[in-house]
Structures are given as structure tokens and as C-alpha cells.
Amino acid sequence: MPAVDFQNLTLGYDRLPAVSRLQTEIMEGSLTAIVGPNGAGKSTLLKGVVGSLTPLEGCILLDSFDRENMAYLPQQSDIDRSFPLSVVDLVAMGLWREIGPFGWLNRKRRSRVDAAIAAVGLIGFESRTIGSLSGGQMQRALFARLLLQDATLVLLDEPFVSVDARTTADLISVIQNWHNEGRTVLAVLHDNEIIKAHFPNTLLLARELVAHGPTSQVLTTENQFRARQMCEACAGPPHVCGRDAA
Amino acid sequence: MWELFFQPFYDYGFMRRALLGCIAVSIGATPVGVFLMLRRMSLTGDAMACAILPGAAIGYLISGLSLGAMTIGGLIAGMAVALLSGFVSRLTALREDASLAAFYLISLALGVLIVSTRGSNIDLMHVLFGTVLALDDAALILLCTIASVSTLTIAVVFRPLVLECADPNFLRSVSGLSAVTHFTFLALVVLNLVGGFHALGTLMAVGIMILPAAGARFWAVTIGGLILVSIVLAMLSSLIGLLLSFHLSLPSGPAIILVAGVGYALSLGFGSVDGIITNAARRASSKTT
């Protein structure tokens, strides 16, 4: 059963498409890497799924999902690290759906927060401010928040950028756990080695869909070359790109 | 000591009223200032203050130096500019700060024009620099009401507001409160500026909002700490500023803001968190040991 169904989807900013006429579906319980050259519309696609960007054309069908069951990890640069927030505060936000703007962080919930912090190996960092964390520690904290969100669909935007190798390995095992629990995971990634080793499915994007399927069939040199070419063809004004211009 | 610090308030009712008014403004406006600073919107406060002017001026035109008319006028003008610039930035590619700048400049020019064609220079001075030494009962009640409403509202929207500042994308992904929070916050900015302008004037009102918040950054690392320190800084500035203006016959609004400025400078130098001189001293002592 498809968890996310992209139907002739065009997404973009200021009426200029960044993702165009995407037609494919993400199966429930799948673990999918989204890859593509810079400017291929990978992050845009996730924003579309989250709903922070309305499609210019087509639609995204979320089968049995709504925004309630979705967890989204944006690129780290979107978070204001200078904001005076402690690790506990940040992680506890994952309980938002339960506690909302007014709910109480009681002892039971607090122990779940602590468990999530422990699961990502951040014990002892609870009261540190997020500004004092390294890139890797910050990402661990954000994964703890994702754990608390307990979502059936998890969207990760470049989760391993500016993250050290050990943290990457730990976080991959968190992702593997989600996969084993039957959650659907969509991650924008760059590192081919990681994808080949841990992600069964890959969606290759270059504004348009290049290929989507088992990683070994999608992540070929030929496909990636084609994706780069398609994106370079798009380097001009975005609205002249795509099939019409070719 | 007694004469210097307490006699003025003991002897003169207008000094007591001024102090109460300033304390109300300190409690109401500085938490808003802290969030403005944390959202990197410090200059937005400035822009909004100017945007309030034509509303207050029109209120003044209609019914003279009337508290109610000028308050309502200021609120309407401020909200209109906040909403318009918000909408323009959501509908077009123009960023919110740019559209806000456009609207507030228009608004400020309009305000000065209205005041100067119909009023005297003294009226203009009143609107621009406030009359903290001439606060009547109605004005005091208004200031205290605004401080209470503002504090309560901050308490209610605190959690979404923190999220909206720190990680707006996350808030948008988990709830639809983002836009509501943003506009509620802008409304609070306008409300406090309108309150502040009765005491300190449209231009000086931003000072009591931003300067203590900026200074608090050098003393506290948590949001609660920041708010607490900034309120204390604002109250101290009000007290010392009023005393200075009393003893040296200075205009009170600028005196209060200048004291807040000195407070900021001292925090910048000697603050326990990242103060310049504190840091230098720490480096020096760690080298010698």
C-alpha cells in the first residue's frame, strides 16, 4: 500500500517549479533515500509532503496518514542555535501533539523524554543549551525529539550533514529501528556509501523523477550522470526547464 | 541618601505616578523585547513604533490630546501596518522586513505631516517623546492594563512562541498555530508600544523594550532568566532615569532610555555571559595559572 502518493506533482516557489510533474509512490514501511544534484528539489519535495508548501499542480495523497502522524527533521541550518533552549526543552517539543501549548510535562512524560535522550546517547547533556552542542550532538538531540514524536512517517532532510562518523553510525541504527518497527522513512541524503549499505529504496530526483526503485538499480553511474545533466540544463531560469525545453 | 533617592517620590505625586507608569511599561514591554531580540526582530520594534504615529496623530486631530482617541488610533495604525506587511510578504517575494520598512516610512511621514499641519510643535514633541511626568489616572490605568494583558498573553502563547522563534519549521510541521502566534506576537508589540508612547513617546518606547533585553543577554542564558534580568534592568533604568531627570532637570524619556543605554553598555562590558571585559579577564587569568 502506498504511504505517500505523488500524483503529477509540481512544487515550487513564486510560481517557478522546483519539482515538476513527479509521479510515483512511496510504499508503506519502506526506507527510501531521496538523492539528486544540488537544486534538484529534494528538500522542496519534503516540504511539500509536510504541507508547508502547497503544490502548484497535482497533489500528494497521504494514505491513512495525516500531519498528525508525521515527523519532519528540517536541515539543521533552519534552527536558531543561539536561542536559549536546553536539550531537555528541545527534545520535549517532540511531545507537542500530546501536550500542545498548555499540557503539563508530568513525571511519566519526563521519563519518556529522558529515555529518548538516553537512546541517542546524550545522557549528561540534558541541561546544556543547544548553542553549546556540537553538530553531531545537536543532531542526536533532534533525533531524540523525532523518537518522541512517535510518527508513522518520518521525513529527514540531510540528517548527516556536519555530523561525525560515530554519530552517523548511531543515528543510522535509530533509522534502522524505525524501519524494523514498520515506520515509513524518507531521507534526503548525499553519501552513496551510506545509501547502498542501509537504504533499500532510492528516489533519484533532478527536478523531475529520474528513477525510483531498489537502490542497486537506481543508484547507477548512468542514472546519476543523467540527473546531473538534467539539472545543468535547468541552471537557467527554472521555468524553461523540463520536457518542454528539451 | 534619603533626599537623593526617596525625597522626590515622597514629595511629588507626579514622580510617583511616573515611576508607576514606567514600572508598568517595564513589566509589559521588556518580555516582548526579549522575544523581539531572540527572533532577530529588534529593528522591527523601531519600525512599528514609527508606524503608530499617524494613528495617534489622527486620534489627536479628532479629539485633541485625548488618551482614548490617540490610543485607539495608534493601535489601528500599528495593527494595520503589521498585518499589511505580513500579507505583502506572504503574497509576494518581498521579505517581511522590507515591506515593513516601506509601510512604516510612509506611515511616519504621514504622521509627522498630520501633526505638524494641525498641531503645534509642542504637540509633536508630546507624541514623539511622551509625557511621563504628566500621567493622569486614566493613563496609569491604561499602562497597567496593557502590562497585565501583555504578560498574560505571553504566558498563554509562551510555548508556541518559543517554538516559533527557535524552530518555526517544526512548529509548522506539528501544528497550525504558527501564523496565529506570529500575529499575536506582533499585536503585543503594537500594544506595548502604544502603552509606552504615552509614557516615553513613540520613539523612546522602543528603547525600554529593546535595550534591557539586549543587556540581559550578557547576564542570563535561559529565557526565564533573560526576561527576569531585562525587567530588573528596565525598572532600574526607569528609577535612575527619573531621578536624574528630576535632579538635573533633563527631559525624562530620553534620560530613562540613556540610563538603559548605560546599563546595556555595562552589561556588554562586565556581563557574566560573554561580557567583553569579563571574557578578557578570564583569558588573562587562565593564562597566568
Interface residues (C-beta under 8 A of the other chain):
Chain A: D14 V50 G51 S52 R67 M70 A71 Y72 P74 D78 I79 D80 F83 P84 L85 S86 D89 L90 M93 W96 R97 G100 P101 F102 T129 I130 R145 Q149
Chain B: L38 A93 V156 V157 F158 R159 P160 V162 L163 C165 A166 D167 P168 N169 F170 R172 S173 V174 S175 L177 A220 V221 T222 I223 G225 L226
